[in-house]
Amino acid sequence: MALRIAVIDDHPLFREGVKRSLGEISGLEIVAEGSTKEDAIRIALEYLPDVILLDVSMPGGGLDAISPILGPRSRSEDHHADCLRDERRCDHCLEQGRERICP
């Protein structure tokens, strides 16, 4: 069974690059992509990905998507946030119940 991944970032070229790169790896499946906080929440609940690659610094509140995604209806086992080496963002992610942070 493939590891199901969702890619959420407001930059279309970055999303496309991530999708293409990960799409070449056996055992990974990109199940959804989005560009907003609302997309992230909807995708987490609708597709139940195993991994969510989330740009927490995107306009509109990438960080604000974490709590709703980790809510009781979400079944994603692992959520990854790129904190862009910003200690405040990493602290906020951890406070929101983040399991792992990939700087």
Contact map, one row per residue, 1 for C-alpha under 8 A:
1110000000000000000000000010000000000000000000000000000000000000000000000000000000000000000000000000000
1111000000000000000000000011100000000000000000000000000000000000000000000000000000000000000000000000000
1111100000000000000000000011100000000000000000000110000000000000000000000000000000000000000000000000000
0111110000000000000000000001111000000000000000001110000000000000000000000000000000000000000000000000000
0011111000000000000000000001111100000000000000001111100000000000000000000000000000000000000000000000000
0001111100000000000000000000011111000000001100001011100000000000000000000000000000000000000000000000000
0000111110000010011000000000010111000000000000000001110000000000000000000000000000000000000000000000000
0000011111000010000000000000000011110011000000000001111000000000000000000000000000000000000000000000000
0000001111110110000000000000000001110000000000000000011001000000000000000000000000000000000000000000000
0000000111110010000000000000000001110000000000000000001001100000000000000000000000000000000000000000000
0000000011111110000000000000000000100000000000000000000000000000000000000000000000000000000000000000000
0000000011111111000000000000000000100000000000000000000000000000000000000000000000000000000000000000000
0000000000111111100000000000000000000000000000000000000000000000000000000000000000000000000000000000000
0000000010111111110000000000000000000000000000000000000000000000000000000000000000000000000000000000000
0000001111111111111000000000000010000000000000000000000000000000000000000000000000000000000000000000000
0000000000011111111100000000000000000000000000000000000000000000000000000000000000000000000000000000000
0000000000001111111110000000000000000000000000000000000000000000000000000000000000000000000000000000000
0000001000000111111111000000000000000000000000000000000000000000000000000000000000000000000000000000000
0000001000000011111111100000010000000000000000000000000000000000000000000000000000000000000000000000000
0000000000000001111111110000000000000000000000000000000000000000000000000000000000000000000000000000000
0000000000000000111111111000000000000000000000000000000000000000000000000000000000000000000000000000000
0000000000000000011111111001110000000000000000000000000000000000000000000000000000000000000000000000000
0000000000000000001111111101110000000000000000000000000000000000000000000000000000000000000000000000000
0000000000000000000111111100000000000000000000000000000000000000000000000000000000000000000000000000000
0000000000000000000011111111000000000000000000000000000000000000000000000000000000000000000000000000000
0000000000000000000000111111000000000000000000000000000000000000000000000000000000000000000000000000000
1110000000000000000000001111100000000000000000000000000000000000000000000000000000000000000000000000000
0111100000000000000001101111110000000000000000000000000000000000000000000000000000000000000000000000000
0111100000000000000001100011111000000000000000000000000000000000000000000000000000000000000000000000000
0001111000000000001001100001111110000000000000000000000000000000000000000000000000000000000000000000000
0001110000000000000000000000111110000000000000101000000000000000000000000000000000000000000000000000000
0000111000000000000000000000011111000000001000100000000000000000000000000000000000000000000000000000000
0000011100000010000000000000011111100010001000000000000000000000000000000000000000000000000000000000000
0000011111000000000000000000000111110011001000000000000000000000000000000000000000000000000000000000000
0000000111110000000000000000000011111011000000000000000000000000000000000000000000000000000000000000000
0000000111000000000000000000000001111111000000000000000001111100000000000000000000000000000000000000000
0000000000000000000000000000000000111111100000000000000000011101100000000000000000000000000000000000000
0000000000000000000000000000000000011111110000000000000000000000100000000000000000000000000000000000000
0000000100000000000000000000000011111111111000000000000000000000000000000000000000000000000000000000000
0000000100000000000000000000000001111111111100000000010000000000100010000000000000000000000000000000000
0000000000000000000000000000000000001111111110000000000000000000100110000000000000000000000000000000000
0000000000000000000000000000000000000111111111000000000000000000000000000000000000000000000000000000000
0000010000000000000000000000000111000011111111111000000000000000000000000000000000000000000000000000000
0000010000000000000000000000000000000001111111111001000000000000000010000111000000000000000000000000000
0000000000000000000000000000000000000000111111110000000000000000000010001110000000000000000000000000000
0000000000000000000000000000000000000000011111110000000000000000000000000000000000000000000000000000000
0000000000000000000000000000001100000000001111111000000000000000000000000000000000000000000000000000000
0000000000000000000000000000000000000000001111111100000000000000000000000111000000000000000000000000000
0001110000000000000000000000001000000000001100111111000000000000000000000011100000000000000000000000000
0011100000000000000000000000000000000000000000011111000000000000000000000001111000000000000000000000000
0011110000000000000000000000000000000000000000001111100000000000000000000001111100000000000000000000000
0000111100000000000000000000000000000000000100001111110000000000000000000001011110000000000000000000000
0000111100000000000000000000000000000000000000000011111000000000000000000000001111000000000000000000000
0000001110000000000000000000000000000001000000000001111100000100000000000000001111000000000000000000000
0000000111000000000000000000000000000000000000000000111111000100000000000000000011100000000000000000000
0000000000000000000000000000000000000000000000000000011111001110000000000000000011100000100000000000000
0000000000000000000000000000000000000000000000000000001111101110000000000000000000100000000000000000000
0000000011000000000000000000000000010000000000000000001111111100000000000000000000000000000000000000000
0000000001000000000000000000000000010000000000000000000011111100000000000000000000000000000000000000000
0000000000000000000000000000000000011000000000000000000001111100000000000000000000000000000000000000000
0000000000000000000000000000000000011000000000000000000111111111100000000000000000000000000000000000000
0000000000000000000000000000000000011000000000000000011111111111110000000000000000000000000000000000000
0000000000000000000000000000000000000000000000000000000110001111110000000000000000000000100110000000000
0000000000000000000000000000000000001000000000000000000000001111111100000000000000000000000000000000000
0000000000000000000000000000000000001101100000000000000000001111111110000000000000000000000000000000000
0000000000000000000000000000000000000000000000000000000000000111111111000000000000000000000010010100000
0000000000000000000000000000000000000000000000000000000000000001111111100000000000000000000000011000000
0000000000000000000000000000000000000000100000000000000000000001111111100000000000000000000000000000000
0000000000000000000000000000000000000001100110000000000000000000111111100100000000000000000000000000000
0000000000000000000000000000000000000000000000000000000000000000011111111101000000000000000000001000000
0000000000000000000000000000000000000000000000000000000000000000001111111100000000000000000000000000000
0000000000000000000000000000000000000000000000000000000000000000000001111110000000000000000000000000000
0000000000000000000000000000000000000000000010000000000000000000000001111110000000000000000000000000000
0000000000000000000000000000000000000000000110010000000000000000000011111111000000000000000000000000000
0000000000000000000000000000000000000000000110011000000000000000000000011111100000000000000000000000000
0000000000000000000000000000000000000000000100011111000000000000000001000111111000000000000000000000000
0000000000000000000000000000000000000000000000001110000000000000000000000011111000000000000000000000000
0000000000000000000000000000000000000000000000000111000000000000000000000001111100000000000000000011000
0000000000000000000000000000000000000000000000000111110000000000000000000001111110000000000000000111000
0000000000000000000000000000000000000000000000000011110000000000000000000000011111000000000000000111110
0000000000000000000000000000000000000000000000000001111100000000000000000000001111100000000010000001111
0000000000000000000000000000000000000000000000000000111100000000000000000000000111111000000000000000111
0000000000000000000000000000000000000000000000000000001110000000000000000000000011111110110000000000111
0000000000000000000000000000000000000000000000000000000000000000000000000000000001111100000000000000001
0000000000000000000000000000000000000000000000000000000000000000000000000000000001111110010000000000001
0000000000000000000000000000000000000000000000000000000000000000000000000000000000111111110000000000000
0000000000000000000000000000000000000000000000000000000000000000000000000000000000101111111000000000000
0000000000000000000000000000000000000000000000000000000000000000000000000000000000000111111100000000000
0000000000000000000000000000000000000000000000000000000100000010000000000000000000100111111110000000000
0000000000000000000000000000000000000000000000000000000000000000000000000000000000101111111111000000100
0000000000000000000000000000000000000000000000000000000000000000000000000000000000000011111111100000000
0000000000000000000000000000000000000000000000000000000000000010000000000000000000000001111111110000000
0000000000000000000000000000000000000000000000000000000000000010010000000000000010000000111111111100100
0000000000000000000000000000000000000000000000000000000000000000000000000000000000000000011111111110000
0000000000000000000000000000000000000000000000000000000000000000000000000000000000000000001111111100000
0000000000000000000000000000000000000000000000000000000000000000011000000000000000000000000111111100000
0000000000000000000000000000000000000000000000000000000000000000001001000000000000000000000011111110000
0000000000000000000000000000000000000000000000000000000000000000010000000000001100000000000011111111100
0000000000000000000000000000000000000000000000000000000000000000000000000000011100000000000001001111100
0000000000000000000000000000000000000000000000000000000000000000000000000000011110000000000000000111110
0000000000000000000000000000000000000000000000000000000000000000000000000000000111100000010010000111111
0000000000000000000000000000000000000000000000000000000000000000000000000000000111100000000000000001111
0000000000000000000000000000000000000000000000000000000000000000000000000000000011111000000000000000111
